[in-house]
Amino acid sequence: MSDSSDIQAHIDRTRAELAATLNELEDKLNVPKQLGVAGHRAKASFDRDKTPWLAAAGAGALAVAGVVVAVVKRR
């Protein structure tokens, strides 16, 4: 009887592990949820230290200005 109860316990553990893995995969593949998580992380990062965000925005503005200047010069 011990063998069958050991087998059943193993099956139950395996099912629980599989269910946990499937739940993790579902969370990772849920794009709206992941976007929300990323948004919350970004906001928390911005609230902690604005400097890198402002530097990135400045670099982006310079890149756009460079493209505009290049396009204007080509005309």
PyMOL Python script that loads the backbone (N, CA, C, O; Angstrom):
from pymol import cmd

cmd.read_pdbstr("""\
ATOM      1  N   MET A   1       0.828  -1.195   0.000  1.00  0.00           N
ATOM      2  CA  MET A   1       0.000   0.000   0.000  1.00  0.00           C
ATOM      3  C   MET A   1       0.868   1.252   0.000  1.00  0.00           C
ATOM      4  O   MET A   1       0.480   2.295  -0.527  1.00  0.00           O
ATOM      5  N   SER A   2       2.029   1.132   0.591  1.00  0.00           N
ATOM      6  CA  SER A   2       2.927   2.280   0.663  1.00  0.00           C
ATOM      7  C   SER A   2       3.369   2.712  -0.729  1.00  0.00           C
ATOM      8  O   SER A   2       3.508   3.906  -0.996  1.00  0.00           O
ATOM      9  N   ASP A   3       3.592   1.736  -1.625  1.00  0.00           N
ATOM     10  CA  ASP A   3       4.029   2.075  -2.978  1.00  0.00           C
ATOM     11  C   ASP A   3       2.982   2.890  -3.716  1.00  0.00           C
ATOM     12  O   ASP A   3       3.316   3.882  -4.363  1.00  0.00           O
ATOM     13  N   SER A   4       1.732   2.493  -3.629  1.00  0.00           N
ATOM     14  CA  SER A   4       0.685   3.223  -4.353  1.00  0.00           C
ATOM     15  C   SER A   4       0.470   4.615  -3.741  1.00  0.00           C
ATOM     16  O   SER A   4       0.197   5.571  -4.466  1.00  0.00           O
ATOM     17  N   SER A   5       0.591   4.733  -2.426  1.00  0.00           N
ATOM     18  CA  SER A   5       0.436   6.062  -1.825  1.00  0.00           C
ATOM     19  C   SER A   5       1.649   6.937  -2.154  1.00  0.00           C
ATOM     20  O   SER A   5       1.509   8.151  -2.299  1.00  0.00           O
ATOM     21  N   ASP A   6       2.844   6.329  -2.276  1.00  0.00           N
ATOM     22  CA  ASP A   6       4.026   7.088  -2.701  1.00  0.00           C
ATOM     23  C   ASP A   6       3.865   7.582  -4.135  1.00  0.00           C
ATOM     24  O   ASP A   6       4.204   8.720  -4.462  1.00  0.00           O
ATOM     25  N   ILE A   7       3.347   6.710  -4.971  1.00  0.00           N
ATOM     26  CA  ILE A   7       3.124   7.082  -6.374  1.00  0.00           C
ATOM     27  C   ILE A   7       2.092   8.199  -6.457  1.00  0.00           C
ATOM     28  O   ILE A   7       2.275   9.163  -7.201  1.00  0.00           O
ATOM     29  N   GLN A   8       1.017   8.073  -5.702  1.00  0.00           N
ATOM     30  CA  GLN A   8      -0.022   9.113  -5.716  1.00  0.00           C
ATOM     31  C   GLN A   8       0.534  10.434  -5.203  1.00  0.00           C
ATOM     32  O   GLN A   8       0.227  11.490  -5.756  1.00  0.00           O
ATOM     33  N   ALA A   9       1.346  10.388  -4.154  1.00  0.00           N
ATOM     34  CA  ALA A   9       1.948  11.614  -3.618  1.00  0.00           C
ATOM     35  C   ALA A   9       2.859  12.248  -4.666  1.00  0.00           C
ATOM     36  O   ALA A   9       2.876  13.469  -4.820  1.00  0.00           O
ATOM     37  N   HIS A  10       3.605  11.431  -5.375  1.00  0.00           N
ATOM     38  CA  HIS A  10       4.484  11.942  -6.433  1.00  0.00           C
ATOM     39  C   HIS A  10       3.658  12.580  -7.555  1.00  0.00           C
ATOM     40  O   HIS A  10       4.012  13.646  -8.059  1.00  0.00           O
ATOM     41  N   ILE A  11       2.585  11.941  -7.935  1.00  0.00           N
ATOM     42  CA  ILE A  11       1.690  12.483  -8.969  1.00  0.00           C
ATOM     43  C   ILE A  11       1.112  13.820  -8.513  1.00  0.00           C
ATOM     44  O   ILE A  11       1.059  14.775  -9.289  1.00  0.00           O
ATOM     45  N   ASP A  12       0.686  13.886  -7.273  1.00  0.00           N
ATOM     46  CA  ASP A  12       0.118  15.136  -6.747  1.00  0.00           C
ATOM     47  C   ASP A  12       1.147  16.259  -6.741  1.00  0.00           C
ATOM     48  O   ASP A  12       0.835  17.393  -7.104  1.00  0.00           O
ATOM     49  N   ARG A  13       2.399  15.940  -6.323  1.00  0.00           N
ATOM     50  CA  ARG A  13       3.459  16.958  -6.341  1.00  0.00           C
ATOM     51  C   ARG A  13       3.752  17.419  -7.766  1.00  0.00           C
ATOM     52  O   ARG A  13       3.925  18.610  -8.022  1.00  0.00           O
ATOM     53  N   THR A  14       3.804  16.471  -8.677  1.00  0.00           N
ATOM     54  CA  THR A  14       4.086  16.807 -10.071  1.00  0.00           C
ATOM     55  C   THR A  14       2.987  17.682 -10.655  1.00  0.00           C
ATOM     56  O   THR A  14       3.271  18.634 -11.381  1.00  0.00           O
ATOM     57  N   ARG A  15       1.743  17.369 -10.347  1.00  0.00           N
ATOM     58  CA  ARG A  15       0.621  18.192 -10.814  1.00  0.00           C
ATOM     59  C   ARG A  15       0.708  19.610 -10.253  1.00  0.00           C
ATOM     60  O   ARG A  15       0.482  20.585 -10.971  1.00  0.00           O
ATOM     61  N   ALA A  16       1.033  19.716  -8.975  1.00  0.00           N
ATOM     62  CA  ALA A  16       1.150  21.039  -8.351  1.00  0.00           C
ATOM     63  C   ALA A  16       2.284  21.841  -8.990  1.00  0.00           C
ATOM     64  O   ALA A  16       2.133  23.036  -9.245  1.00  0.00           O
ATOM     65  N   GLU A  17       3.417  21.187  -9.249  1.00  0.00           N
ATOM     66  CA  GLU A  17       4.544  21.865  -9.903  1.00  0.00           C
ATOM     67  C   GLU A  17       4.165  22.304 -11.316  1.00  0.00           C
ATOM     68  O   GLU A  17       4.505  23.411 -11.735  1.00  0.00           O
ATOM     69  N   LEU A  18       3.468  21.447 -12.045  1.00  0.00           N
ATOM     70  CA  LEU A  18       3.035  21.781 -13.395  1.00  0.00           C
ATOM     71  C   LEU A  18       2.066  22.952 -13.376  1.00  0.00           C
ATOM     72  O   LEU A  18       2.163  23.856 -14.206  1.00  0.00           O
ATOM     73  N   ALA A  19       1.139  22.938 -12.437  1.00  0.00           N
ATOM     74  CA  ALA A  19       0.175  24.043 -12.325  1.00  0.00           C
ATOM     75  C   ALA A  19       0.903  25.349 -12.013  1.00  0.00           C
ATOM     76  O   ALA A  19       0.575  26.392 -12.579  1.00  0.00           O
ATOM     77  N   ALA A  20       1.883  25.298 -11.124  1.00  0.00           N
ATOM     78  CA  ALA A  20       2.647  26.503 -10.784  1.00  0.00           C
ATOM     79  C   ALA A  20       3.414  27.011 -12.002  1.00  0.00           C
ATOM     80  O   ALA A  20       3.453  28.215 -12.255  1.00  0.00           O
ATOM     81  N   THR A  21       4.019  26.104 -12.750  1.00  0.00           N
ATOM     82  CA  THR A  21       4.764  26.493 -13.949  1.00  0.00           C
ATOM     83  C   THR A  21       3.840  27.115 -14.988  1.00  0.00           C
ATOM     84  O   THR A  21       4.182  28.125 -15.603  1.00  0.00           O
ATOM     85  N   LEU A  22       2.676  26.516 -15.183  1.00  0.00           N
ATOM     86  CA  LEU A  22       1.720  27.067 -16.144  1.00  0.00           C
ATOM     87  C   LEU A  22       1.234  28.443 -15.707  1.00  0.00           C
ATOM     88  O   LEU A  22       1.053  29.323 -16.548  1.00  0.00           O
ATOM     89  N   ASN A  23       1.021  28.646 -14.417  1.00  0.00           N
ATOM     90  CA  ASN A  23       0.614  29.965 -13.918  1.00  0.00           C
ATOM     91  C   ASN A  23       1.710  31.000 -14.158  1.00  0.00           C
ATOM     92  O   ASN A  23       1.417  32.134 -14.538  1.00  0.00           O
ATOM     93  N   GLU A  24       2.969  30.622 -13.941  1.00  0.00           N
ATOM     94  CA  GLU A  24       4.081  31.540 -14.192  1.00  0.00           C
ATOM     95  C   GLU A  24       4.158  31.903 -15.674  1.00  0.00           C
ATOM     96  O   GLU A  24       4.364  33.064 -16.026  1.00  0.00           O
ATOM     97  N   LEU A  25       3.992  30.906 -16.535  1.00  0.00           N
ATOM     98  CA  LEU A  25       4.020  31.165 -17.978  1.00  0.00           C
ATOM     99  C   LEU A  25       2.871  32.075 -18.394  1.00  0.00           C
ATOM    100  O   LEU A  25       3.046  32.981 -19.209  1.00  0.00           O
ATOM    101  N   GLU A  26       1.711  31.827 -17.832  1.00  0.00           N
ATOM    102  CA  GLU A  26       0.552  32.665 -18.149  1.00  0.00           C
ATOM    103  C   GLU A  26       0.813  34.114 -17.757  1.00  0.00           C
ATOM    104  O   GLU A  26       0.476  35.033 -18.504  1.00  0.00           O
ATOM    105  N   ASP A  27       1.409  34.319 -16.594  1.00  0.00           N
ATOM    106  CA  ASP A  27       1.732  35.679 -16.152  1.00  0.00           C
ATOM    107  C   ASP A  27       2.740  36.338 -17.094  1.00  0.00           C
ATOM    108  O   ASP A  27       2.584  37.505 -17.452  1.00  0.00           O
ATOM    109  N   LYS A  28       3.766  35.597 -17.492  1.00  0.00           N
ATOM    110  CA  LYS A  28       4.800  36.167 -18.362  1.00  0.00           C
ATOM    111  C   LYS A  28       4.272  36.472 -19.752  1.00  0.00           C
ATOM    112  O   LYS A  28       4.750  37.406 -20.397  1.00  0.00           O
ATOM    113  N   LEU A  29       3.304  35.712 -20.226  1.00  0.00           N
ATOM    114  CA  LEU A  29       2.770  35.906 -21.571  1.00  0.00           C
ATOM    115  C   LEU A  29       1.570  36.846 -21.607  1.00  0.00           C
ATOM    116  O   LEU A  29       1.036  37.120 -22.681  1.00  0.00           O
ATOM    117  N   ASN A  30       1.145  37.336 -20.467  1.00  0.00           N
ATOM    118  CA  ASN A  30       0.023  38.270 -20.380  1.00  0.00           C
ATOM    119  C   ASN A  30       0.556  39.680 -20.639  1.00  0.00           C
ATOM    120  O   ASN A  30       0.999  40.364 -19.716  1.00  0.00           O
ATOM    121  N   VAL A  31       0.510  40.105 -21.906  1.00  0.00           N
ATOM    122  CA  VAL A  31       1.123  41.377 -22.308  1.00  0.00           C
ATOM    123  C   VAL A  31       0.530  42.571 -21.564  1.00  0.00           C
ATOM    124  O   VAL A  31       1.301  43.389 -21.062  1.00  0.00           O
ATOM    125  N   PRO A  32      -0.779  42.720 -21.464  1.00  0.00           N
ATOM    126  CA  PRO A  32      -1.300  43.872 -20.717  1.00  0.00           C
ATOM    127  C   PRO A  32      -0.806  43.917 -19.271  1.00  0.00           C
ATOM    128  O   PRO A  32      -0.470  44.983 -18.756  1.00  0.00           O
ATOM    129  N   LYS A  33      -0.764  42.762 -18.628  1.00  0.00           N
ATOM    130  CA  LYS A  33      -0.283  42.716 -17.244  1.00  0.00           C
ATOM    131  C   LYS A  33       1.189  43.106 -17.179  1.00  0.00           C
ATOM    132  O   LYS A  33       1.589  43.872 -16.303  1.00  0.00           O
ATOM    133  N   GLN A  34       1.999  42.584 -18.103  1.00  0.00           N
ATOM    134  CA  GLN A  34       3.430  42.895 -18.108  1.00  0.00           C
ATOM    135  C   GLN A  34       3.681  44.366 -18.407  1.00  0.00           C
ATOM    136  O   GLN A  34       4.608  44.961 -17.856  1.00  0.00           O
ATOM    137  N   LEU A  35       2.868  44.956 -19.273  1.00  0.00           N
ATOM    138  CA  LEU A  35       3.009  46.390 -19.534  1.00  0.00           C
ATOM    139  C   LEU A  35       2.679  47.203 -18.284  1.00  0.00           C
ATOM    140  O   LEU A  35       3.341  48.200 -17.995  1.00  0.00           O
ATOM    141  N   GLY A  36       1.668  46.782 -17.555  1.00  0.00           N
ATOM    142  CA  GLY A  36       1.325  47.457 -16.310  1.00  0.00           C
ATOM    143  C   GLY A  36       2.445  47.361 -15.289  1.00  0.00           C
ATOM    144  O   GLY A  36       2.774  48.340 -14.618  1.00  0.00           O
ATOM    145  N   VAL A  37       3.030  46.167 -15.175  1.00  0.00           N
ATOM    146  CA  VAL A  37       4.148  45.970 -14.244  1.00  0.00           C
ATOM    147  C   VAL A  37       5.323  46.850 -14.658  1.00  0.00           C
ATOM    148  O   VAL A  37       5.936  47.502 -13.811  1.00  0.00           O
ATOM    149  N   ALA A  38       5.642  46.876 -15.949  1.00  0.00           N
ATOM    150  CA  ALA A  38       6.752  47.696 -16.435  1.00  0.00           C
ATOM    151  C   ALA A  38       6.479  49.179 -16.184  1.00  0.00           C
ATOM    152  O   ALA A  38       7.387  49.929 -15.826  1.00  0.00           O
ATOM    153  N   GLY A  39       5.246  49.592 -16.369  1.00  0.00           N
ATOM    154  CA  GLY A  39       4.884  50.979 -16.114  1.00  0.00           C
ATOM    155  C   GLY A  39       5.058  51.358 -14.656  1.00  0.00           C
ATOM    156  O   GLY A  39       5.553  52.441 -14.343  1.00  0.00           O
ATOM    157  N   HIS A  40       4.651  50.467 -13.765  1.00  0.00           N
ATOM    158  CA  HIS A  40       4.809  50.733 -12.331  1.00  0.00           C
ATOM    159  C   HIS A  40       6.292  50.802 -11.952  1.00  0.00           C
ATOM    160  O   HIS A  40       6.701  51.647 -11.155  1.00  0.00           O
ATOM    161  N   ARG A  41       7.094  49.896 -12.539  1.00  0.00           N
ATOM    162  CA  ARG A  41       8.533  49.927 -12.254  1.00  0.00           C
ATOM    163  C   ARG A  41       9.157  51.216 -12.764  1.00  0.00           C
ATOM    164  O   ARG A  41       9.975  51.829 -12.078  1.00  0.00           O
ATOM    165  N   ALA A  42       8.773  51.625 -13.964  1.00  0.00           N
ATOM    166  CA  ALA A  42       9.328  52.854 -14.534  1.00  0.00           C
ATOM    167  C   ALA A  42       8.943  54.062 -13.676  1.00  0.00           C
ATOM    168  O   ALA A  42       9.773  54.930 -13.408  1.00  0.00           O
ATOM    169  N   LYS A  43       7.698  54.108 -13.254  1.00  0.00           N
ATOM    170  CA  LYS A  43       7.257  55.235 -12.421  1.00  0.00           C
ATOM    171  C   LYS A  43       8.010  55.256 -11.104  1.00  0.00           C
ATOM    172  O   LYS A  43       8.428  56.318 -10.642  1.00  0.00           O
ATOM    173  N   ALA A  44       8.186  54.093 -10.497  1.00  0.00           N
ATOM    174  CA  ALA A  44       8.928  54.018  -9.231  1.00  0.00           C
ATOM    175  C   ALA A  44      10.379  54.452  -9.442  1.00  0.00           C
ATOM    176  O   ALA A  44      10.949  55.145  -8.599  1.00  0.00           O
ATOM    177  N   SER A  45      10.974  54.048 -10.559  1.00  0.00           N
ATOM    178  CA  SER A  45      12.347  54.447 -10.868  1.00  0.00           C
ATOM    179  C   SER A  45      12.433  55.953 -11.066  1.00  0.00           C
ATOM    180  O   SER A  45      13.365  56.591 -10.577  1.00  0.00           O
ATOM    181  N   PHE A  46      11.478  56.521 -11.773  1.00  0.00           N
ATOM    182  CA  PHE A  46      11.445  57.964 -12.003  1.00  0.00           C
ATOM    183  C   PHE A  46      11.270  58.714 -10.689  1.00  0.00           C
ATOM    184  O   PHE A  46      11.910  59.741 -10.465  1.00  0.00           O
ATOM    185  N   ASP A  47      10.406  58.200  -9.827  1.00  0.00           N
ATOM    186  CA  ASP A  47      10.173  58.842  -8.533  1.00  0.00           C
ATOM    187  C   ASP A  47      11.422  58.793  -7.643  1.00  0.00           C
ATOM    188  O   ASP A  47      11.681  59.721  -6.878  1.00  0.00           O
ATOM    189  N   ARG A  48      12.192  57.705  -7.750  1.00  0.00           N
ATOM    190  CA  ARG A  48      13.414  57.577  -6.950  1.00  0.00           C
ATOM    191  C   ARG A  48      14.503  58.537  -7.423  1.00  0.00           C
ATOM    192  O   ARG A  48      15.135  59.214  -6.611  1.00  0.00           O
ATOM    193  N   ASP A  49      14.723  58.594  -8.753  1.00  0.00           N
ATOM    194  CA  ASP A  49      15.813  59.412  -9.293  1.00  0.00           C
ATOM    195  C   ASP A  49      15.456  59.830 -10.713  1.00  0.00           C
ATOM    196  O   ASP A  49      15.422  59.003 -11.624  1.00  0.00           O
ATOM    197  N   LYS A  50      15.192  61.113 -10.892  1.00  0.00           N
ATOM    198  CA  LYS A  50      14.771  61.622 -12.193  1.00  0.00           C
ATOM    199  C   LYS A  50      15.943  61.830 -13.157  1.00  0.00           C
ATOM    200  O   LYS A  50      15.726  61.924 -14.365  1.00  0.00           O
ATOM    201  N   THR A  51      17.174  61.903 -12.653  1.00  0.00           N
ATOM    202  CA  THR A  51      18.328  62.260 -13.468  1.00  0.00           C
ATOM    203  C   THR A  51      18.498  61.373 -14.711  1.00  0.00           C
ATOM    204  O   THR A  51      18.632  61.911 -15.810  1.00  0.00           O
ATOM    205  N   PRO A  52      18.498  60.034 -14.584  1.00  0.00           N
ATOM    206  CA  PRO A  52      18.682  59.221 -15.797  1.00  0.00           C
ATOM    207  C   PRO A  52      17.547  59.421 -16.813  1.00  0.00           C
ATOM    208  O   PRO A  52      17.771  59.395 -18.023  1.00  0.00           O
ATOM    209  N   TRP A  53      16.351  59.616 -16.307  1.00  0.00           N
ATOM    210  CA  TRP A  53      15.208  59.822 -17.200  1.00  0.00           C
ATOM    211  C   TRP A  53      15.344  61.147 -17.950  1.00  0.00           C
ATOM    212  O   TRP A  53      15.075  61.223 -19.149  1.00  0.00           O
ATOM    213  N   LEU A  54      15.763  62.183 -17.232  1.00  0.00           N
ATOM    214  CA  LEU A  54      15.939  63.482 -17.882  1.00  0.00           C
ATOM    215  C   LEU A  54      17.100  63.439 -18.868  1.00  0.00           C
ATOM    216  O   LEU A  54      17.029  64.055 -19.932  1.00  0.00           O
ATOM    217  N   ALA A  55      18.161  62.726 -18.531  1.00  0.00           N
ATOM    218  CA  ALA A  55      19.293  62.584 -19.450  1.00  0.00           C
ATOM    219  C   ALA A  55      18.862  61.852 -20.722  1.00  0.00           C
ATOM    220  O   ALA A  55      19.245  62.242 -21.825  1.00  0.00           O
ATOM    221  N   ALA A  56      18.078  60.806 -20.569  1.00  0.00           N
ATOM    222  CA  ALA A  56      17.600  60.053 -21.736  1.00  0.00           C
ATOM    223  C   ALA A  56      16.680  60.920 -22.589  1.00  0.00           C
ATOM    224  O   ALA A  56      16.744  60.873 -23.818  1.00  0.00           O
ATOM    225  N   ALA A  57      15.830  61.705 -21.944  1.00  0.00           N
ATOM    226  CA  ALA A  57      14.940  62.600 -22.699  1.00  0.00           C
ATOM    227  C   ALA A  57      15.762  63.638 -23.459  1.00  0.00           C
ATOM    228  O   ALA A  57      15.463  63.948 -24.612  1.00  0.00           O
ATOM    229  N   GLY A  58      16.799  64.175 -22.812  1.00  0.00           N
ATOM    230  CA  GLY A  58      17.668  65.146 -23.481  1.00  0.00           C
ATOM    231  C   GLY A  58      18.390  64.518 -24.657  1.00  0.00           C
ATOM    232  O   GLY A  58      18.491  65.129 -25.721  1.00  0.00           O
ATOM    233  N   ALA A  59      18.895  63.307 -24.478  1.00  0.00           N
ATOM    234  CA  ALA A  59      19.583  62.619 -25.577  1.00  0.00           C
ATOM    235  C   ALA A  59      18.617  62.347 -26.726  1.00  0.00           C
ATOM    236  O   ALA A  59      18.982  62.477 -27.894  1.00  0.00           O
ATOM    237  N   GLY A  60      17.393  61.971 -26.395  1.00  0.00           N
ATOM    238  CA  GLY A  60      16.390  61.745 -27.438  1.00  0.00           C
ATOM    239  C   GLY A  60      16.071  63.022 -28.198  1.00  0.00           C
ATOM    240  O   GLY A  60      15.925  63.006 -29.421  1.00  0.00           O
ATOM    241  N   ALA A  61      15.964  64.134 -27.469  1.00  0.00           N
ATOM    242  CA  ALA A  61      15.686  65.416 -28.117  1.00  0.00           C
ATOM    243  C   ALA A  61      16.838  65.815 -29.032  1.00  0.00           C
ATOM    244  O   ALA A  61      16.613  66.322 -30.131  1.00  0.00           O
ATOM    245  N   LEU A  62      18.071  65.589 -28.582  1.00  0.00           N
ATOM    246  CA  LEU A  62      19.230  65.900 -29.434  1.00  0.00           C
ATOM    247  C   LEU A  62      19.245  65.026 -30.683  1.00  0.00           C
ATOM    248  O   LEU A  62      19.588  65.501 -31.766  1.00  0.00           O
ATOM    249  N   ALA A  63      18.881  63.769 -30.545  1.00  0.00           N
ATOM    250  CA  ALA A  63      18.847  62.873 -31.704  1.00  0.00           C
ATOM    251  C   ALA A  63      17.800  63.344 -32.707  1.00  0.00           C
ATOM    252  O   ALA A  63      18.061  63.366 -33.910  1.00  0.00           O
ATOM    253  N   VAL A  64      16.626  63.716 -32.227  1.00  0.00           N
ATOM    254  CA  VAL A  64      15.578  64.208 -33.122  1.00  0.00           C
ATOM    255  C   VAL A  64      16.029  65.503 -33.797  1.00  0.00           C
ATOM    256  O   VAL A  64      15.816  65.689 -34.995  1.00  0.00           O
ATOM    257  N   ALA A  65      16.653  66.399 -33.024  1.00  0.00           N
ATOM    258  CA  ALA A  65      17.142  67.656 -33.598  1.00  0.00           C
ATOM    259  C   ALA A  65      18.200  67.373 -34.662  1.00  0.00           C
ATOM    260  O   ALA A  65      18.234  68.039 -35.697  1.00  0.00           O
ATOM    261  N   GLY A  66      19.054  66.397 -34.412  1.00  0.00           N
ATOM    262  CA  GLY A  66      20.072  66.038 -35.409  1.00  0.00           C
ATOM    263  C   GLY A  66      19.465  65.529 -36.686  1.00  0.00           C
ATOM    264  O   GLY A  66      19.933  65.873 -37.771  1.00  0.00           O
ATOM    265  N   VAL A  67      18.448  64.728 -36.588  1.00  0.00           N
ATOM    266  CA  VAL A  67      17.764  64.212 -37.788  1.00  0.00           C
ATOM    267  C   VAL A  67      17.111  65.366 -38.532  1.00  0.00           C
ATOM    268  O   VAL A  67      17.201  65.438 -39.758  1.00  0.00           O
ATOM    269  N   VAL A  68      16.464  66.257 -37.824  1.00  0.00           N
ATOM    270  CA  VAL A  68      15.809  67.402 -38.474  1.00  0.00           C
ATOM    271  C   VAL A  68      16.851  68.255 -39.196  1.00  0.00           C
ATOM    272  O   VAL A  68      16.623  68.665 -40.334  1.00  0.00           O
ATOM    273  N   VAL A  69      17.986  68.527 -38.559  1.00  0.00           N
ATOM    274  CA  VAL A  69      19.040  69.329 -39.195  1.00  0.00           C
ATOM    275  C   VAL A  69      19.553  68.610 -40.439  1.00  0.00           C
ATOM    276  O   VAL A  69      19.750  69.245 -41.476  1.00  0.00           O
ATOM    277  N   ALA A  70      19.769  67.318 -40.357  1.00  0.00           N
ATOM    278  CA  ALA A  70      20.256  66.551 -41.509  1.00  0.00           C
ATOM    279  C   ALA A  70      19.266  66.608 -42.656  1.00  0.00           C
ATOM    280  O   ALA A  70      19.673  66.745 -43.810  1.00  0.00           O
ATOM    281  N   VAL A  71      17.991  66.507 -42.373  1.00  0.00           N
ATOM    282  CA  VAL A  71      16.973  66.532 -43.418  1.00  0.00           C
ATOM    283  C   VAL A  71      16.913  67.926 -44.038  1.00  0.00           C
ATOM    284  O   VAL A  71      16.801  68.046 -45.258  1.00  0.00           O
ATOM    285  N   VAL A  72      16.986  68.972 -43.233  1.00  0.00           N
ATOM    286  CA  VAL A  72      16.925  70.322 -43.743  1.00  0.00           C
ATOM    287  C   VAL A  72      18.141  70.624 -44.623  1.00  0.00           C
ATOM    288  O   VAL A  72      18.008  71.281 -45.655  1.00  0.00           O
ATOM    289  N   LYS A  73      19.308  70.156 -44.227  1.00  0.00           N
ATOM    290  CA  LYS A  73      20.533  70.392 -44.998  1.00  0.00           C
ATOM    291  C   LYS A  73      20.514  69.681 -46.330  1.00  0.00           C
ATOM    292  O   LYS A  73      21.132  70.153 -47.284  1.00  0.00           O
ATOM    293  N   ARG A  74      19.827  68.565 -46.425  1.00  0.00           N
ATOM    294  CA  ARG A  74      19.781  67.811 -47.681  1.00  0.00           C
ATOM    295  C   ARG A  74      18.936  68.516 -48.732  1.00  0.00           C
ATOM    296  O   ARG A  74      19.097  68.251 -49.923  1.00  0.00           O
ATOM    297  N   ARG A  75      18.061  69.386 -48.331  1.00  0.00           N
ATOM    298  CA  ARG A  75      17.161  70.038 -49.273  1.00  0.00           C
ATOM    299  C   ARG A  75      17.846  71.093 -50.028  1.00  0.00           C
ATOM    300  O   ARG A  75      17.232  71.748 -50.870  1.00  0.00           O
TER     301      ARG A  75
END
""", "prot")
cmd.dss("prot")
cmd.show_as("cartoon", "prot")
cmd.util.cbc("prot")
cmd.orient("prot")
